[in-house]
Amino acid sequence: MNGARQDSAGRLWAGTSGWTYPHWRRLFYPESLPSKDYLGYYSSRFQTTEINYSFYHLPKPETFCKWAAATPVNFRFAVKVNRTITHKQRLRDAGQIWSKFVQSALDLGPKLGPLLLQFPPSFRAEARLLSDFLSHSREAASGKEIMMAFEFRHASWFSEQVADLLAAAGAAMVIADSSRYPMAPLAPTASFVYLRFHGPEALFASSYSDQQLRVWAERIMGWLKSGLDVYAYFNNDAGGCAIRNLRRLLEFTGRPPETPSSKD
């Protein structure tokens, strides 16, 4: 996984950060649609989503299996790593819970996308800690391939040393656009790029303009042409901004949503 893939164009996986939003009823979901059917409806229109539930809870393996069964064959889930690892233990002595988390997420099978590790803004750079975690992180996958994306919210992490550590491990540094947190450099550290859009003015609650989205679309197309896959997620769910912005980004990149034909 280390390094950029140069033999062919990359693939864009674009979606929203979660799908279980009651306030999307009538804005996106039909009013009569039961909430248990939201994922099936969402996945018939878009190809990927972030699982946010896993940040607050440790989903059982059967829960991951259920999500996989509800979606088409070519669907992908990015999985937000549990906050016990990122916010409470902050990577320290997290081996046991990390292993349990990864083993459960692997039940998504080929639908498993990147594992997203989002850290609090109070977490300052500790290169040795990151290095130690990365050196053992893949052991939890028992030989299976996993992708990892690290979203740091303190600028001290945006250094060449940290970028080199991530690159050596084939892990991505998340590029997150928001009104509150600093944005990482636009230099990929893995064979994929991971983007998050939290809202340009109000966190989780503001919409990107067409001009802003066109700039991102140009960047995305550049990464795709260089052979990098791009995972892009809109986290500005309030008022349905995420859905509207996602559709426009797909339009600007010339990649309209596909309609998958079947489930597993």
Residue, then its C-alpha position, 0 to 999 in steps of 0.5 A: m500500500n505504501g506510495a502512490r499508484q501510478d499505473s492507472a487513474g484512481r477512483l473517487w469514493a464520495g459520500t456523507s458522514g453518516w446516514t441516520y439523520p431524522h432531519w433528512r426526512r423529506l430533504f433526502y429520504p421519503e417521508s414514508l421510508p422507515s428509518k431501518d431502510y435508510l441505509g438501503y436507500y442511501s446506498s442505492r444513490f451513493q457509493t460510500t459513507e462514514i460509520n459514525y456510530s462506531f465512534y461512540h459504541l463498539p459495534k458487534p461483528e453481526t452489526f457490521c455484517k448487517w450493514a454489509a448485507a444492506t448495501p450493494v456489492n460495490f459499496r464502501f464503508a469508512v469506519k470511524v475508530n472508537r473514541t476510547i482509542t483516539h480521545k481517552q487513551r490517545l493511542r496509549d496502551a490501546g492495543q487490546i481495544w484496537s485489535k477488537f475493533v479492527q477484527s469486528a470491522l473486518d466483518l464488512g469484508p470487501k466493503l471495508g474502506p479506511l479506518l478513520l482515527q479522529f483526534p481532539p484538538s487538545f492532542r498535540a504531536e507526539a511522534r514517538l507515540l504515533s510511531d509505536f502505534l503504527s509499528h503494531s497497528r496492522e498486526a490486529a488485522s491478522g494478515k488482512e489489508i487495512m487502510m488507516a486515515f489520521e485526522f489531527r486537529h492540532a497544527s503541531w502534527f503537520s510536520e515532515q516527521v509525522a508525514d514521513l511516519l504515516a507514509a512509511a506505514g501507508a497511512a493517510m493524513v486526513i485533509a479536513d476543511s472546516s471553520r474551526y480546525p487547521m487543515a493538513p497539507l495537501a500532500p498525500t502520504a498514502s496511496f489514497v487521499y482522505l477528505r472531510f468537509h465539516g462546513p466552511e462557516a459553521l461547523f456541521a451546519s453550513s454549505y459550500s459554495d459552487q466556487q469552493l466545490r469547484v476548487w476541491a473538484e480540481r484537486i480531486m481530479g488531479w489526485l485521481k489522474s496521478g493514480l490515487d484513490v480519493y475518499a471524500y465525506f461531507n459532515n455538514d449534515a444540518g439542513g441537508c447541506a451534506i447531500r446537496n454539496l455531495r451531489r454538486l461535487l460529484e457533478f463537478t468531478g464528472r462522476p454522477p452517483e451510480t445506481p448499483s444493481s444488486k446486493d450481496 
